[in-house]
Amino acid sequence: MRYTISGKHLDVGDALTSHVKTELGETIDKYSQRPTDATITFSRDAHQFTCDAVVHLSTGLTVQAKGSAAEVYAAFEACREKMDKQLRRYKRRLKDHHKERQTPVEFGQAGMYVLAADEDEWESQETGLQPIIIAEMESRVPTLSVGDAVMQMELAGAPLLVFRNEKHGGVNVVHRREDGNVGWIDPRSMS
């Protein structure tokens, strides 16, 4: 597994790097996953240290966790414990997902844009206000079943996930609702 361990305005020493590789490796190996790479970023906000970890699995799924504490090692342990809990919760589904899927998850490319938040900055045209594009990037859209999409959203700790539905190839969205349930948007179901 490839590790990228870095710090934002923080020096990550050899001892912490070695500790992260050992502990995170044990956590991932416990659930018999085949990770391809891991990105761990440490940062400091006033008196709190924060650890963000993203692990890409060979099946194409991503596991993400975040932890905070007063000490850098404790922040990593909080992050590792959250990742362990996520993997433990989804262990059976991850194994079933791997058995059903013969090839890794396919990803398509999509454009991703960041729009100006303030309407006063938008361009005025004859037809009305047009938002100004601040940034233009590429994003990856996975091809998944609805169940796998919900699992991926939960593992990544994301509020929503845009994916291509395996059954019909249409673009779908799953999202965490304010009431705690998961919402699923499938535009094709209305036709």
N, C-alpha and C positions, 0 to 999 in steps of 0.2 A: 504494500500500500504506500502511496506517495503522501507525504505529510507536508503541508505548508503552514508553519507556525510563525505568527508575526505579532507585533505589538503596535498599537497606535499611540505614539508619543510615550512609548514604554519599551525598555530593553528586556527582551526575553532571553534569558541566559541558557546555558547548556543543561543545567540541572532541571529547569522547568521543561525544556524541550524533551529531555529524556523521560521525565515523569509523564508527560502528556502522551508520548508515543507508547509507553508501556501500559498505562492505565486504559487509554482509549482502545488500544489493540485488544486487551483482555475483554473489554466490554463488548466490542463488535464480535470477537471470536466466540463469545459465550452463546451467541444466537446463530452461529454457523452461517453468517453472511460473508460475501466476498466483496469487501470494499475495494474501490479502485483508487480513490483519493480522499483526503480529509483536509479541510481548511479550518484552522483554529486561529482566532484573532482575539488578543487580549487588549483591553483598553481601560483607561482610568477616568472616572468622573468624580471629581472632588475626593472624597475619602473611600469611594467604592471602586472595586475592580470588577470588570465585566469580562466574561468569556463567551464568545460566540463560536459554535462548532457546526460545521456542515460536512456530512459524510455522504459521498456518492457511492451507491451500491452497484454491483455489476449488472443487476437486473434493470437498471435505469432509474430506480427510485432514489430519493434523497431523504436523509434524516437530518434534522436541524434542531439544535437546542441552545439555550442561553442561560447563563447563571451569573449571579452577582454576590459579592461578599466583601468584607473589609480586607481580606488578604487574597493574594493572587492564586495561591494553591486552593484555598477554599472556594473561590469563584469557579475554578476548573472543576472541582469535585461536585459542586452544585449543578454545573452544566452536564457533567458526565452522568450524574444520577438521573437527571431529566431524560437524557438520551437512553439510558438503561431502561427506564420506566416505559418510554415509548416503544422501544424494541421488544420488551417483554409483553406489552399489551398487544402488539401486532405480530408476535412471533408466528403463530399458527397461520395467520393470513399471509405473511411474507413467504412462508414455506409453500403454502398452497398456490400463491401467485407464481412462485418460481417453477413449480411442477407443471402448471397449466401453460406457461409461456415458454416456448422453445427458444425464442430469440429475445434479446434485450428490448426494452421499450423503444419504439421508434419516435423520433422527434422531428417535427417540421419547423421551418423558420417562419417567423412572423415579425412584422414591424411593431415597435413599441415607442410611444411618444410621450413626452412630458409636456403638459400644457400650462400656460401661465394661470395662476390661481386668481389673480385680481382682474375683474372684468374691465377695469379702467385701462389696463394695458392691452386689451384686445383691439384688433384692427377693425375700423368701421368701414363697411362696404355698403353698397346700395341695398343688398338683401338683408343686412343686419350685421350684428357683431360676429366676428370670426376669432376664435382663440389663437393666440400666438404659440407656436411650437418652440419650446425652450431646448429640448434635447430629443435626439433621434437615435434609437438603439435597435439591436436585434434581440429577439426573445425566442426561446425554444418552446414549442407546444407539443406535449407528449400525446401519443395515441394510447388510450386506456379504456378500460371498462368503467362504469360509474362507481362501482365498489372500490376499484383500485384508485380512482381519482380521489375519492373521499379519504382513503387510507393515506395517499401521498400528501394531500392537503394537511392531514393531522400530523404526519411524520415531519413535514417541513415547518409546521407551526404557522402556516400561512392563513390569512383570513379568507382567501379564495384561490381557486385554481381553474385556469382556462385549459381545456383539453379537447382533443379530437376523439369523438366517441367511436370505439372499435366496431360497434354494430352497424352504424350507417355512415361513418366518416364525417358527420357534421360537427361543428364547433359547439361545445357545451361548457357550462360553468357550474361548479359546485362552490358554495360559500357558507360560512358560519353565520347563522342568523343571530339577532340580538337575544332571542329567547333560548339560545343554546343549541337549537336544532341545526341540521344541515339543510340548506336549500339547494335545489338542482334546477338549472335553467337549460331547457332543451328546445330551441326554436322550431325544430322539425316536428315536434309532437303536436303543434297547433295546425299543421296543414292537413 
